[in-house]
């Protein structure tokens, strides 16, 4: 499912126009992004938790040449599914 399909599903279930549902979806995603940018976690009870994680610098290797390369430290996003989501999938 892609973003437009998700917005259409939201529009149908929440009795909104597709444009309104798209604006709601964009606002939710923007707020999740802003919270993670501030190093806050975002918990949606029953669904899961988004958290920012730091990856330290590490050594890797170029798969084509086998030469060692240095990988810079970076931040990434992790998602831990909630119990209800786990149960729904299994």
Helices and strands as residue ranges (DSSP letters): H 3-14, H 18-37, E 42-44, E 48-55, E 58-61, E 68-71, E 74-81, H 83-89
